[in-house]
Amino acid sequence: MDKNADKSPTPSEYRALKAANLGEKLLTFFSECTSLELDQKIKMEFPKLENAGNYALLSSDHRRELTMATESPYTGPRL
């Protein structure tokens, strides 16, 4: 699992992430949320991010290629 990876995790990497409590989660945000509120909610659901440095929200296509979901700062309306 490379932090600079350009593809989404393989099945074995996905299992390792899930075992470390870093797997997929469905988060719901209000459209009015600020970037601070969004960051707090993400770090509440993924507490290990607090000490991991910066993070980016990414999306992938059917080929598993990762792209930035949107430019930061992230807010409810921008997502």
N, C-alpha and C positions, 0 to 999 in steps of 0.2 A: 504494500500500500504506500504509494509514493505521493507526497503532498503536491507534487507538480504533475501528476498524472493527467493525461488528456483523454482518458476513457473512463467510463464508470467501472466500479469494481467487478471483478470476475466473481463467479459463485463462491469460490473459496475465500476470496477477500471479503465478500459480503458477509459470510458466516463469521469471519474473524471480527469484523466491525460490529456485528450484532452481539457477539459474545462480550465485546468491550462496552456494551450499551451505547454504541454509536450507529446503530442501524436506522432504518427508516422510521419516521414517526409522522403522523398527520397533525399539523399545527393549524389552528384557525386564528386569524387576525382580523380585527375590525379595520375597515378601510380608512378610518381616521387615525390609526395608530402612527405614532412618530417613530423615527429611527431608533431612539433610545428604548421605547417600549418594545419594539420588535426585537432589538438586541437582547433585552432583558428576558423576554419570553424564550428566545432561542437558547440562551445560556441556562435558563431554568430547566428546560427540557433536555439539554445536552451540557450538563455541568462541567464536563472535562474541557469544553471549549474555553472556559474562563482562564485557564493557564496555558492554553495552546497558542496564544498570539492571535493574529488576525484570521478571519475566515471570509469566504465569499460564497454566495448562493449560486449554484450551478444547475444547469438542466442538461439532459442528454436526449439524443434522438435514437432511433432504432438501431443505429450502428454503434451506440454507446459512446459517441464523441461528446465531450463536455464543452459547454459554452457558458459564459457568464449569463445569469438570469436577467440581471439589470445592473446598471452602474450604481455604485454606492453614492450617497447614503441610501440605505433601504428604508422605505416607508410603505405603509399599507397601500396608498394609492399608486405608487410606482410599481409594486409587485402585481 
